[in-house]
Amino acid sequence: MGTPEDKDILLQYELAVMEGILESKEQYRKIVKAAIARWVKDFQDGRIEIKTVDDLRKLVELDIELQKDEL
């Protein structure tokens, strides 16, 4: 099944991949949070009508999905 060195290399690779995924998720959350903040500001300023609330719902759902693995 492989030497201990092979297993160590595989584990290091898997850890590096997980780190990359977590870093990407952090960046995506920043983007989503900024988009939510902008949506709320535009709504408060009257630039968004209530019929476009679906966009906010999608952003909030995306933010929740990105947070799932953090719990």
Beta strands, then each sheet from edge to edge (+ up, - down):
end
